[in-house]
Amino acid sequence: MRPGASSERAVILAPIGRDAAVAAALIKEAGYYANVCGDLSALLHEIEGGAGLAVIADEAIKTADLRGLMRWLHDQPSWSDFPIVLLTHQGGGPERNPDAARLGQVLGNVTFIERPFHPTTLVSIVGSAVRGRRRQYQTRAILADLTESENLLQTALKAGHLGALELHLPEFELEASDTCRAFFGRNRDDPFSFEDLQASIHPDDRARRGEVLNQAIKTGKDYSIEYRTIWPDGSLHWVDVRARAVRRPDGSIKSMVGVSSDITARKVSEIERDNLLSQLAAERTALAEMTATLEQRVEQRTNELMQEVAAREKAQEQLRQAQKMEAIGQLTGGVAHDFNNLLMAVMGNLDLLRKRIPDDPRLRRLIDGAVQGVERGASLTQRLLAFARQQDLRAVPVDLSALIQGMIDLLERSLGRHVALRLDLPEGLPPARVDANQLELAILNLAINARDAMPDGGSIEIRVAEYQATNDPALQSGRYLKLSVSDTGAGMPPDILKRAVEPFFSSKPLGKGTGLGLSMVHGLTVQLGGTLQLSSVVGQGTTATLVLPVAVEAPEAKSPAQTAPKVNRSAVILFVDDDPLIAMSTTEMLEDLGHRVIGADSGLHALDILKSEQPLDLMMTDHVMPGMTGVELAAASRQVRPTLPILLATGYAELPDGAQLDLPRLAKPYHQDQLRDRLDQLLG
């Protein structure tokens, strides 16, 4: 019950004389609410219905059965301490009257007023009691918010398949959620102390894990480690545990709070991959030995095929690097796809929640903060997909000089006044075949990297030149444009330069970068059919060169943006997705837009619906599904309903050749307004 007339009123029990009427009149005259009760039963009924305080004459309860009232007071929730004003006769206060003192102990939050009382005294005490009750209601609201936040946290942990744990210090008392216990092979009712956890760690990992934990407790830094565990049934598993210190007001560490996840499947895959790589390494070693023998023979004959051997070795190194980056890219693309699905479920629910919550600015700020976090996560997955060369690109002819000229203001604001910007943009250059938006992001990334490499200021030069590839192993023969960004910064040593484009590798301080900037640029150029070249000299600076293919047609002319017509009718939409979280949130968004949704959890299920007599206006489907992909479903649907509009919603860009040419797409994660606009285009 919200604070108001019923929850802040004074309920009065004074059956003898005019005390009840006088008290009620004074309380109402002071601006508060009051109700007079005829007996103790009526008083208890009113209190249970909601009240701010009770005003009781002592003669009404001296000989009454107070068990019902005492039971209600005892069962109050933790936020409640119901106030009672007890009217006593002169000299009947708790200091001189044992009965009054006993009532005070029995009833709890009691204030005594001796009769005859002064009106100001009664009004003052009632006002204080009402204000105190209001604070109790505020505490209740805060507790409700905390409970809701805890429920949201638990939902997030379940969605991420994470277990929660807390290690209390210095007694090393462990609290672990049911999910966390399951990662160590324990059931909910099984004992699981810190000592049990210690004993479950693989003997070969105990010392390393103990050292990491002791260091985290000693320094207060984050605790992060992967190690093996042995379950009670003897099976071997892997866990990833991460925790952060919680401090007391005096600065000492109170506990380590964190999450755990089961990474057995990933580790088994990594071990298999490492075994395969070891086998490949052995084969390469054998090949290298054979090559060395051949080189020795060739060296005996002539100083020249040496040149050929050196070139072959360079090509082999580039091939090994390309294979390594390809393997990492495939893994990264899969992770980004799964993460996009999780973000889609969160974003859809947040969009719907924002439309349904009360108009409370604080709740709006919480929702907006969560949406911003999802959008930052979506930006991160876009960088991952860019590195994996699986982002959705619109490669068209672009005038690079004009594109860079249009970025001058943005670049100068980003670089600051301590960095000079120089441009070398010759006239008459052919257009490049690129995605303009992604290329602008790549140039801005390189410029900011260059700025960060010059903390004391310097200069950055951006230049464009033609390039003819002939014997470049990283490029097909043909015409290209080289877009270079050079700085006068600290430069990179060879070992750093060699790893510069690896995902999540960064030479910047912790928290200053994601390690995906150069990875994204590298993935973009390769996906466009070019490559990224890096050169650097310590103390002299770094040059990043984007080699981009020349377009055979002229640059596109800009056309005014067209607004999709608004569709005001309700459509029947067949929605296909095998992920229950996404299916639930997207169905809610579609129904919120006024459409009727028919759900299917697989391509075969959807095909059965398509073959039925069910009227449909549009089909919306995911791509990556077991059994039948979204593209395969779309092809099959053309045989049944050739005119049915189809919308492909996916966070994965690696589709079969030609599949993206005639299928409208909506990239995950998307907001409800983006979904609405896409549907309006297709249904209009």
C-alpha positions as CSV (number, residue, x, y, z in Angstrom):
1,M,0.0,0.0,0.0
2,R,1.3,3.4,-1.0
3,P,1.6,6.2,1.7
4,G,-1.6,8.2,1.8
5,A,-4.9,8.6,3.6
6,S,-5.3,5.0,4.7
7,S,-1.6,4.2,5.3
8,E,-0.8,7.4,7.3
9,R,-4.0,7.7,9.4
10,A,-4.2,7.5,13.2
11,V,-6.5,4.8,14.5
12,I,-7.9,5.7,17.9
13,L,-9.2,3.4,20.7
14,A,-10.6,5.3,23.8
15,P,-14.0,3.9,24.5
16,I,-14.6,5.9,27.8
17,G,-15.4,9.5,27.8
18,R,-14.6,12.1,25.1
19,D,-10.9,11.3,24.7
20,A,-11.4,9.5,21.3
21,A,-13.5,12.4,19.8
22,V,-11.2,15.1,21.1
23,A,-8.0,13.3,19.9
24,A,-9.6,12.7,16.5
25,A,-10.6,16.3,16.1
26,L,-7.2,17.6,17.1
27,I,-5.4,15.2,14.7
28,K,-7.7,16.1,11.8
29,E,-7.4,19.8,12.6
30,A,-3.6,19.4,12.3
31,G,-3.9,18.0,8.8
32,Y,-3.7,14.3,9.4
33,Y,-6.2,11.5,9.0
34,A,-7.9,9.8,12.0
35,N,-10.4,7.0,12.6
36,V,-12.1,6.1,15.9
37,C,-12.5,2.4,16.7
38,G,-15.1,0.9,19.1
39,D,-13.1,-2.0,20.5
40,L,-9.7,-3.7,20.3
41,S,-10.9,-6.1,17.6
42,A,-11.9,-3.1,15.4
43,L,-8.6,-1.4,16.1
44,L,-6.6,-4.5,15.0
45,H,-8.8,-4.8,11.8
46,E,-8.0,-1.1,10.9
47,I,-4.3,-1.6,11.6
48,E,-4.1,-4.6,9.4
49,G,-5.8,-2.6,6.6
50,G,-3.0,0.0,6.8
51,A,-2.3,2.8,9.3
52,G,0.3,5.3,10.3
53,L,0.0,4.9,14.2
54,A,-2.4,3.9,16.9
55,V,-3.7,6.1,19.8
56,I,-4.9,3.9,22.6
57,A,-6.2,4.7,26.1
58,D,-4.6,2.5,28.7
59,E,-7.9,1.5,30.3
60,A,-9.0,0.0,26.9
61,I,-6.2,-2.6,27.0
62,K,-5.3,-3.1,30.6
63,T,-7.4,-6.2,31.0
64,A,-7.9,-7.0,27.3
65,D,-6.6,-10.0,25.4
66,L,-3.6,-8.5,23.6
67,R,-2.4,-11.7,21.8
68,G,-3.9,-10.7,18.4
69,L,-2.3,-7.3,18.6
70,M,1.0,-8.7,19.9
71,R,1.0,-11.3,17.1
72,W,0.6,-8.7,14.4
73,L,3.3,-6.5,15.9
74,H,5.7,-9.5,16.1
75,D,5.0,-10.5,12.5
76,Q,5.7,-7.0,11.1
77,P,8.1,-7.1,8.1
78,S,11.7,-6.0,8.8
79,W,11.1,-2.4,7.5
80,S,8.1,-1.8,9.8
81,D,8.1,-0.6,13.5
82,F,4.5,0.4,14.0
83,P,4.2,3.4,16.5
84,I,1.7,3.4,19.3
85,V,0.7,6.4,21.5
86,L,-0.6,5.3,24.9
87,L,-2.9,7.7,26.8
88,T,-2.4,7.2,30.6
89,H,-3.9,9.0,33.6
90,Q,-1.8,11.5,35.4
91,G,0.9,9.7,37.2
92,G,0.4,6.6,35.1
93,G,3.6,6.9,33.0
94,P,6.2,4.1,32.8
95,E,8.4,5.8,35.4
96,R,5.8,5.4,38.2
97,N,3.4,2.7,36.9
98,P,4.7,-0.9,36.4
99,D,1.6,-1.7,34.3
100,A,2.5,1.1,31.9
101,A,6.1,0.0,31.7
102,R,4.9,-3.6,31.0
103,L,2.7,-2.4,28.2
104,G,5.6,-0.4,26.7
105,Q,7.7,-3.6,26.6
106,V,4.9,-5.7,25.1
107,L,3.9,-3.2,22.4
108,G,7.4,-2.1,21.3
109,N,7.4,1.4,19.8
110,V,5.3,3.2,22.4
111,T,5.1,6.9,23.4
112,F,3.2,7.8,26.6
113,I,1.0,10.9,27.1
114,E,-0.5,11.6,30.5
115,R,-4.0,13.0,30.6
116,P,-5.1,15.6,30.6
117,F,-2.8,16.2,27.6
118,H,-2.0,19.5,25.9
119,P,-3.3,19.6,22.3
120,T,0.1,20.7,21.0
121,T,1.8,17.7,22.7
122,L,-0.6,15.2,21.0
123,V,-0.3,16.9,17.6
124,S,3.5,17.0,17.9
125,I,3.8,13.3,18.8
126,V,1.3,12.3,16.1
127,G,3.3,14.3,13.5
128,S,6.6,12.6,14.5
129,A,4.9,9.2,14.4
130,V,3.5,9.9,10.9
131,R,6.9,11.1,9.6
132,G,8.6,8.1,11.0
133,R,6.0,5.8,9.4
134,R,6.6,7.6,6.0
135,R,10.3,6.8,6.4
136,Q,9.4,3.2,7.0
137,Y,7.4,3.1,3.8
138,Q,10.4,4.6,2.0
139,T,12.5,1.8,3.4
140,R,10.0,-0.7,2.1
141,A,10.2,0.8,-1.4
142,I,14.0,0.7,-1.3
143,L,13.9,-2.9,-0.2
144,A,11.5,-3.7,-3.1
145,D,13.9,-2.0,-5.6
146,L,16.8,-4.0,-4.2
147,T,14.8,-7.2,-4.5
148,E,14.0,-6.4,-8.1
149,S,17.7,-5.6,-8.8
150,E,18.7,-9.0,-7.2
151,N,16.1,-10.8,-9.5
152,L,17.5,-9.0,-12.6
153,L,21.1,-10.0,-11.5
154,Q,20.0,-13.6,-11.1
155,T,18.4,-13.6,-14.5
156,A,21.6,-12.2,-16.0
157,L,23.7,-14.9,-14.3
158,K,21.3,-17.6,-15.6
159,A,21.4,-16.2,-19.1
160,G,25.2,-16.2,-19.1
161,H,25.4,-19.7,-17.5
162,L,27.4,-18.2,-14.6
163,G,27.6,-19.2,-10.9
164,A,27.9,-16.7,-8.1
165,L,30.3,-17.0,-5.1
166,E,31.5,-15.0,-2.2
167,L,34.5,-15.8,0.0
168,H,34.3,-14.1,3.4
169,L,37.6,-13.0,4.9
170,P,39.5,-13.5,7.1
171,E,37.6,-16.7,8.1
172,F,37.5,-18.1,4.5
173,E,33.9,-18.9,4.7
174,L,32.5,-19.7,1.2
175,E,29.0,-19.0,-0.1
176,A,28.2,-20.5,-3.5
177,S,25.1,-20.5,-5.7
178,D,23.5,-23.8,-6.9
179,T,25.0,-23.1,-10.4
180,C,28.5,-22.6,-8.9
181,R,28.2,-25.8,-6.9
182,A,27.2,-27.7,-10.1
183,F,30.4,-26.5,-11.8
184,F,32.3,-28.5,-9.0
185,G,30.0,-31.6,-9.3
186,R,28.0,-30.7,-6.2
187,N,24.2,-30.7,-5.7
188,R,22.3,-28.1,-3.8
189,D,22.2,-30.0,-0.6
190,D,25.8,-31.3,-0.7
191,P,28.3,-29.7,1.7
192,F,30.6,-27.3,-0.1
193,S,33.0,-25.3,2.1
194,F,36.2,-23.5,1.1
195,E,38.1,-26.6,2.1
196,D,35.9,-28.8,-0.2
197,L,36.6,-26.4,-3.0
198,Q,40.4,-26.6,-2.3
199,A,40.3,-30.4,-2.2
200,S,38.5,-30.5,-5.6
201,I,41.3,-28.7,-7.4
202,H,43.5,-30.8,-9.6
203,P,46.8,-31.4,-7.7
204,D,48.9,-29.9,-10.5
205,D,46.9,-26.6,-10.4
206,R,46.6,-26.1,-6.6
207,A,49.9,-24.2,-6.1
208,R,49.2,-21.9,-9.0
209,R,45.6,-21.2,-7.9
210,G,46.7,-20.6,-4.3
211,E,49.4,-18.1,-5.4
212,V,46.8,-16.1,-7.5
213,L,44.3,-16.1,-4.7
214,N,46.8,-15.0,-2.1
215,Q,48.1,-12.2,-4.4
216,A,44.5,-11.0,-5.0
217,I,43.8,-10.9,-1.2
218,K,47.1,-9.2,-0.5
219,T,46.9,-6.5,-3.1
220,G,43.1,-6.1,-3.6
221,K,43.5,-6.6,-7.3
222,D,41.0,-8.6,-9.4
223,Y,41.2,-12.4,-9.1
224,S,41.0,-14.3,-12.4
225,I,42.1,-17.8,-13.1
226,E,41.3,-21.0,-15.1
227,Y,42.0,-24.4,-13.5
228,R,41.0,-28.0,-13.5
229,T,38.7,-29.7,-11.0
230,I,38.1,-33.3,-10.1
231,W,34.4,-34.1,-9.4
232,P,33.3,-36.6,-6.7
233,D,32.7,-39.1,-9.5
234,G,36.3,-38.8,-10.6
235,S,35.7,-36.9,-13.9
236,L,37.9,-34.0,-14.9
237,H,36.5,-30.6,-15.6
238,W,37.6,-27.0,-16.1
239,V,36.3,-23.8,-14.5
240,D,36.9,-20.1,-15.0
241,V,36.7,-18.1,-11.7
242,R,36.8,-14.3,-11.5
243,A,36.3,-12.2,-8.4
244,R,36.7,-8.7,-7.1
245,A,37.5,-7.4,-3.5
246,V,34.8,-5.8,-1.4
247,R,36.2,-3.5,1.3
248,R,35.0,-2.5,4.7
249,P,34.8,1.2,5.6
250,D,38.3,1.0,7.1
251,G,39.7,-0.2,3.8
252,S,40.3,-3.8,4.8
253,I,39.0,-6.5,2.5
254,K,35.7,-7.9,3.7
255,S,35.2,-10.6,1.0
256,M,36.0,-11.6,-2.6
257,V,32.8,-11.6,-4.7
258,G,32.7,-13.1,-8.2
259,V,31.4,-15.5,-10.8
260,S,32.4,-18.9,-12.1
261,S,31.7,-20.7,-15.4
262,D,32.2,-24.2,-16.7
263,I,34.7,-24.0,-19.6
264,T,35.3,-27.8,-20.0
265,A,34.0,-27.8,-23.6
266,R,36.2,-24.9,-24.6
267,K,39.3,-26.4,-23.0
268,V,38.8,-29.8,-24.5
269,S,38.5,-28.0,-27.9
270,E,41.6,-26.0,-27.2
271,I,43.5,-29.1,-26.2
272,E,42.5,-30.9,-29.4
273,R,43.4,-27.8,-31.3
274,D,46.8,-27.6,-29.6
275,N,47.4,-31.3,-30.3
276,L,46.6,-30.6,-34.0
277,L,48.9,-27.6,-33.9
278,S,51.6,-29.7,-32.4
279,Q,51.2,-32.2,-35.1
280,L,51.4,-29.5,-37.7
281,A,54.4,-28.0,-36.0
282,A,56.1,-31.4,-36.2
283,E,55.3,-31.6,-39.8
284,R,56.5,-28.1,-40.4
285,T,59.7,-28.9,-38.5
286,A,60.3,-31.9,-40.7
287,L,59.6,-29.7,-43.7
288,A,62.0,-27.1,-42.4
289,E,64.7,-29.7,-42.0
290,M,64.1,-30.9,-45.5
291,T,64.2,-27.3,-46.7
292,A,67.5,-26.7,-44.8
293,T,69.0,-29.7,-46.5
294,L,68.0,-28.5,-49.8
295,E,69.3,-25.0,-49.1
296,Q,72.7,-26.4,-48.1
297,R,72.8,-28.2,-51.5
298,V,71.7,-25.2,-53.3
299,E,74.1,-23.0,-51.5
300,Q,77.0,-25.2,-52.7
301,R,76.0,-24.6,-56.3
302,T,74.9,-20.9,-56.5
303,N,74.2,-17.8,-54.5
304,E,71.1,-17.2,-56.6
305,L,67.4,-20.2,-56.0
306,M,69.1,-18.8,-52.2
307,Q,67.1,-15.7,-53.2
308,E,64.2,-18.0,-54.2
309,V,64.5,-20.0,-50.9
310,A,64.4,-16.8,-48.9
311,A,61.3,-15.7,-50.8
312,R,59.7,-19.1,-50.2
313,E,60.4,-18.8,-46.5
314,K,58.8,-15.4,-46.3
315,A,55.7,-16.8,-48.1
316,Q,55.5,-19.7,-45.7
317,E,55.7,-17.3,-42.8
318,Q,52.9,-15.2,-44.2
319,L,50.9,-18.3,-44.9
320,R,51.3,-19.5,-41.3
321,Q,50.3,-16.1,-40.0
322,A,47.3,-16.1,-42.3
323,Q,46.3,-19.6,-41.2
324,K,46.6,-18.5,-37.6
325,M,44.6,-15.4,-38.1
326,E,42.0,-17.4,-40.0
327,A,41.6,-19.9,-37.2
328,I,41.3,-17.1,-34.6
329,G,38.9,-15.2,-36.9
330,Q,36.5,-18.2,-37.1
331,L,36.5,-18.7,-33.4
332,T,36.0,-15.0,-32.8
333,G,33.1,-14.9,-35.3
334,G,31.3,-17.7,-33.5
335,V,31.7,-16.0,-30.1
336,A,30.4,-12.7,-31.6
337,H,27.4,-14.5,-33.0
338,D,26.5,-16.1,-29.7
339,F,27.0,-12.9,-27.9
340,N,24.8,-11.0,-30.4
341,N,22.0,-13.5,-29.6
342,L,22.3,-12.8,-25.8
343,L,22.4,-9.0,-26.5
344,M,19.3,-9.4,-28.7
345,A,17.3,-10.9,-25.9
346,V,18.5,-8.2,-23.4
347,M,17.9,-5.3,-25.8
348,G,14.4,-6.5,-26.8
349,N,13.3,-6.9,-23.2
350,L,14.7,-3.5,-22.3
351,D,12.8,-1.9,-25.1
352,L,9.6,-3.4,-23.9
353,L,10.3,-2.7,-20.3
354,R,11.0,1.0,-21.0
355,K,7.5,1.3,-22.5
356,R,5.8,-0.3,-19.5
357,I,7.6,1.1,-16.4
358,P,6.1,4.0,-14.5
359,D,7.2,7.5,-15.4
360,D,10.0,7.4,-12.8
361,P,13.2,9.3,-13.8
362,R,15.4,7.0,-11.6
363,L,14.0,3.9,-13.3
364,R,14.4,5.5,-16.7
365,R,18.0,6.2,-15.9
366,L,18.5,2.6,-14.9
367,I,16.9,1.3,-18.1
368,D,18.9,3.8,-20.2
369,G,22.1,2.7,-18.5
370,A,21.4,-0.9,-19.3
371,V,20.5,0.0,-23.0
372,Q,23.9,1.8,-23.2
373,G,25.7,-1.2,-21.9
374,V,23.9,-3.4,-24.5
375,E,24.8,-1.0,-27.3
376,R,28.4,-0.9,-26.2
377,G,28.4,-4.7,-26.2
378,A,26.9,-4.6,-29.8
379,S,29.7,-2.2,-30.8
380,L,32.2,-4.7,-29.4
381,T,30.7,-7.6,-31.4
382,Q,30.8,-5.5,-34.5
383,R,34.6,-5.1,-34.0
384,L,34.8,-8.8,-33.4
385,L,32.9,-9.5,-36.6
386,A,35.1,-7.0,-38.5
387,F,38.2,-8.9,-37.4
388,A,36.6,-12.2,-38.3
389,R,35.6,-10.7,-41.7
390,Q,32.0,-11.6,-41.1
391,Q,30.5,-8.1,-40.8
392,D,27.9,-7.0,-43.3
393,L,29.6,-4.7,-45.8
394,R,28.3,-2.4,-48.6
395,A,31.2,-2.1,-50.9
396,V,30.7,0.6,-53.5
397,P,33.0,3.0,-55.5
398,V,34.2,5.7,-53.2
399,D,36.5,8.8,-53.8
400,L,39.0,8.4,-51.0
401,S,40.3,12.0,-51.3
402,A,36.7,13.3,-50.9
403,L,36.0,10.9,-48.0
404,I,39.2,12.0,-46.1
405,Q,38.5,15.7,-46.8
406,G,35.0,15.2,-45.3
407,M,36.6,13.8,-42.1
408,I,39.0,16.7,-41.5
409,D,36.8,18.4,-38.8
410,L,36.2,15.1,-37.0
411,L,39.9,14.2,-37.1
412,E,41.1,17.6,-35.9
413,R,38.7,17.4,-32.9
414,S,39.8,13.9,-32.1
415,L,43.5,14.6,-32.3
416,G,43.6,17.8,-30.3
417,R,45.7,20.9,-30.7
418,H,49.0,19.2,-29.9
419,V,48.9,17.0,-33.0
420,A,49.4,18.5,-36.5
421,L,47.4,16.9,-39.3
422,R,48.9,16.7,-42.8
423,L,47.2,15.4,-46.0
424,D,48.8,14.2,-49.2
425,L,45.8,13.6,-51.5
426,P,46.8,13.7,-55.2
427,E,44.1,14.6,-57.8
428,G,42.9,12.2,-60.5
429,L,43.0,9.0,-58.4
430,P,40.5,6.2,-59.3
431,P,37.8,5.4,-56.8
432,A,38.3,2.5,-54.3
433,R,35.7,-0.2,-53.8
434,V,35.0,0.0,-50.1
435,D,32.3,0.4,-47.4
436,A,32.5,4.2,-46.7
437,N,31.2,4.1,-43.2
438,Q,33.5,1.2,-42.1
439,L,36.4,2.8,-43.8
440,E,35.8,6.1,-41.9
441,L,35.8,4.2,-38.6
442,A,39.1,2.5,-39.6
443,I,40.8,5.8,-40.5
444,L,39.6,7.3,-37.2
445,N,40.9,4.2,-35.3
446,L,44.3,4.6,-36.9
447,A,44.4,8.3,-36.2
448,I,43.5,7.9,-32.5
449,N,46.2,5.1,-32.2
450,A,48.7,7.5,-33.7
451,R,47.6,10.3,-31.3
452,D,48.0,8.0,-28.3
453,A,51.5,7.1,-29.5
454,M,52.5,10.8,-29.2
455,P,51.6,11.9,-25.7
456,D,53.8,15.0,-26.0
457,G,52.4,15.9,-29.4
458,G,53.7,15.4,-32.9
459,S,52.3,15.1,-36.5
460,I,50.2,12.7,-38.4
461,E,50.2,12.4,-42.2
462,I,47.4,10.8,-44.2
463,R,48.3,10.1,-47.8
464,V,46.8,8.2,-50.7
465,A,48.7,6.7,-53.7
466,E,48.1,4.2,-56.5
467,Y,49.7,0.7,-56.3
468,Q,50.1,-2.1,-58.8
469,A,50.2,-5.6,-57.2
470,T,52.2,-8.2,-59.1
471,N,54.1,-10.6,-56.9
472,D,52.5,-9.7,-53.5
473,P,51.6,-13.0,-51.8
474,A,48.9,-11.2,-49.8
475,L,47.1,-9.7,-52.8
476,Q,45.7,-10.8,-56.2
477,S,47.4,-9.1,-59.1
478,G,45.7,-5.8,-60.1
479,R,45.3,-2.2,-59.3
480,Y,45.0,-0.9,-55.7
481,L,45.1,2.3,-53.7
482,K,47.3,2.6,-50.7
483,L,45.8,4.8,-47.8
484,S,48.6,5.4,-45.2
485,V,48.4,6.9,-41.8
486,S,51.9,7.8,-40.4
487,D,52.9,9.3,-37.0
488,T,56.1,10.6,-35.4
489,G,55.5,8.7,-32.2
490,A,57.4,6.2,-30.1
491,G,57.1,3.4,-32.6
492,M,56.9,-0.4,-31.8
493,P,59.7,-2.9,-31.3
494,P,59.5,-6.0,-33.7
495,D,57.9,-8.3,-31.1
496,I,55.1,-5.9,-30.5
497,L,54.7,-5.1,-34.2
498,K,54.4,-8.8,-35.0
499,R,51.4,-9.2,-32.7
500,A,49.8,-5.8,-33.4
501,V,46.8,-7.1,-35.3
502,E,46.0,-10.0,-32.9
503,P,42.6,-9.6,-31.3
504,F,42.6,-8.3,-27.7
505,F,46.3,-7.6,-27.9
506,S,47.2,-4.0,-26.9
507,S,50.3,-2.2,-25.9
508,K,48.2,0.5,-24.2
509,P,47.8,0.6,-20.4
510,L,45.0,-1.5,-18.9
511,G,41.6,0.1,-19.5
512,K,42.9,2.4,-22.4
513,G,41.9,0.1,-25.3
514,T,40.1,-3.1,-26.2
515,G,42.9,-4.5,-28.4
516,L,40.4,-4.7,-31.3
517,G,41.3,-1.5,-33.2
518,L,43.9,-2.9,-35.6
519,S,42.2,-6.3,-35.6
520,M,39.1,-4.6,-37.0
521,V,41.0,-2.6,-39.6
522,H,42.8,-5.8,-40.7
523,G,39.6,-7.8,-41.0
524,L,37.9,-4.9,-42.9
525,T,40.7,-4.6,-45.5
526,V,40.9,-8.4,-46.0
527,Q,37.1,-8.7,-46.4
528,L,37.2,-5.9,-49.0
529,G,39.9,-7.8,-50.9
530,G,42.9,-5.9,-49.7
531,T,45.3,-6.1,-46.8
532,L,46.8,-4.1,-43.9
533,Q,50.6,-3.3,-43.9
534,L,52.3,-2.1,-40.7
535,S,55.8,-0.7,-40.4
536,S,57.4,0.9,-37.4
537,V,60.8,2.1,-36.1
538,V,61.3,2.6,-32.4
539,G,61.8,6.3,-31.7
540,Q,60.7,7.3,-35.3
541,G,57.1,6.4,-35.6
542,T,54.6,4.0,-37.2
543,T,52.9,3.7,-40.6
544,A,49.7,1.8,-41.1
545,T,48.8,1.3,-44.8
546,L,45.4,0.1,-46.0
547,V,45.7,-1.5,-49.4
548,L,42.3,-1.3,-51.1
549,P,41.0,-2.5,-54.4
550,V,40.3,0.0,-57.2
551,A,36.7,0.1,-58.3
552,V,35.9,-0.4,-62.0
553,E,32.8,1.9,-61.9
554,A,32.4,5.6,-60.9
555,P,31.5,6.7,-57.3
556,E,27.8,6.6,-56.4
557,A,26.0,9.9,-56.2
558,K,24.4,10.7,-52.9
559,S,20.6,10.4,-53.0
560,P,18.2,11.8,-50.4
561,A,17.2,9.3,-47.7
562,Q,13.8,7.8,-48.2
563,T,11.5,7.2,-45.2
564,A,9.6,3.9,-45.1
565,P,5.8,4.3,-45.2
566,K,4.1,3.7,-41.8
567,V,2.1,0.5,-41.8
568,N,-1.0,1.0,-39.6
569,R,-2.5,-2.5,-40.1
570,S,-2.0,-5.6,-38.0
571,A,0.0,-8.3,-39.9
572,V,0.2,-12.0,-39.4
573,I,3.9,-12.8,-39.0
574,L,5.6,-16.2,-38.9
575,F,8.6,-15.8,-36.6
576,V,11.3,-18.6,-36.7
577,D,14.1,-18.8,-34.1
578,D,15.5,-21.7,-32.1
579,D,16.7,-19.6,-29.2
580,P,13.8,-19.4,-26.5
581,L,15.1,-16.1,-25.1
582,I,15.1,-14.3,-28.5
583,A,11.8,-15.9,-29.5
584,M,10.2,-14.6,-26.3
585,S,11.5,-11.0,-26.5
586,T,11.0,-10.6,-30.3
587,T,7.5,-12.0,-30.1
588,E,6.7,-9.5,-27.3
589,M,8.1,-6.7,-29.5
590,L,6.1,-7.8,-32.6
591,E,2.9,-8.1,-30.6
592,D,3.5,-4.7,-29.0
593,L,3.7,-3.3,-32.5
594,G,0.2,-4.6,-33.1
595,H,1.0,-7.7,-35.1
596,R,-0.2,-11.3,-34.6
597,V,2.7,-13.7,-34.2
598,I,2.9,-17.4,-35.1
599,G,6.1,-18.9,-33.6
600,A,8.2,-21.8,-34.9
601,D,11.4,-23.1,-33.3
602,S,12.9,-24.7,-36.4
603,G,13.0,-24.5,-40.1
604,L,11.1,-27.8,-40.5
605,H,8.4,-26.5,-38.1
606,A,8.1,-23.3,-40.1
607,L,7.8,-25.2,-43.3
608,D,4.9,-27.2,-42.0
609,I,3.1,-23.9,-41.2
610,L,3.9,-22.5,-44.6
611,K,2.4,-25.6,-46.3
612,S,-0.8,-25.2,-44.3
613,E,-3.8,-22.9,-45.1
614,Q,-2.7,-20.5,-42.4
615,P,-2.9,-16.9,-43.8
616,L,0.5,-15.1,-43.5
617,D,1.7,-11.6,-44.4
618,L,5.5,-12.0,-43.7
619,M,8.0,-14.5,-42.4
620,M,10.9,-13.3,-40.1
621,T,13.6,-15.9,-39.5
622,D,17.0,-16.4,-37.9
623,H,19.8,-17.8,-40.1
624,V,22.0,-20.1,-37.9
625,M,19.6,-22.8,-36.8
626,P,20.1,-26.6,-36.5
627,G,18.7,-28.8,-39.2
628,M,17.8,-26.1,-41.7
629,T,19.3,-22.6,-41.9
630,G,17.3,-19.4,-42.5
631,V,18.6,-19.2,-46.0
632,E,17.6,-22.8,-46.7
633,L,14.1,-22.1,-45.2
634,A,13.7,-19.0,-47.4
635,A,14.6,-21.1,-50.5
636,A,12.1,-23.8,-49.6
637,S,9.4,-21.2,-48.8
638,R,9.7,-19.8,-52.4
639,Q,8.3,-23.2,-53.6
640,V,5.3,-22.9,-51.3
641,R,4.5,-19.2,-51.1
642,P,6.6,-17.4,-53.7
643,T,5.3,-13.9,-53.0
644,L,5.6,-14.0,-49.2
645,P,8.0,-11.3,-47.9
646,I,10.9,-12.7,-45.9
647,L,13.1,-10.8,-43.4
648,L,16.4,-12.5,-42.3
649,A,17.4,-11.4,-38.8
650,T,20.9,-12.4,-37.9
651,G,24.1,-11.2,-36.3
652,Y,26.3,-13.4,-38.6
653,A,27.4,-12.1,-42.0
654,E,29.0,-15.2,-43.5
655,L,26.1,-16.4,-45.7
656,P,26.2,-18.6,-48.8
657,D,27.2,-16.8,-52.0
658,G,24.3,-14.9,-53.4
659,A,22.0,-15.5,-50.4
660,Q,22.3,-11.8,-49.3
661,L,21.3,-10.5,-52.8
662,D,17.5,-11.0,-52.6
663,L,16.9,-11.3,-48.8
664,P,16.2,-8.2,-46.7
665,R,18.2,-8.4,-43.5
666,L,18.0,-7.0,-40.0
667,A,21.3,-7.1,-38.0
668,K,21.2,-8.4,-34.4
669,P,20.9,-6.9,-31.9
670,Y,18.2,-4.4,-33.0
671,H,15.9,-2.0,-31.2
672,Q,12.1,-2.2,-31.5
673,D,12.0,0.9,-33.7
674,Q,14.5,-0.6,-36.1
675,L,12.3,-3.7,-36.3
676,R,9.3,-1.6,-36.9
677,D,10.9,0.4,-39.7
678,R,12.1,-2.7,-41.4
679,L,8.7,-4.3,-41.2
680,D,7.1,-1.1,-42.5
681,Q,9.4,-1.3,-45.6
682,L,8.4,-4.9,-46.3
683,L,4.7,-4.6,-45.5
684,G,4.3,-1.2,-47.1
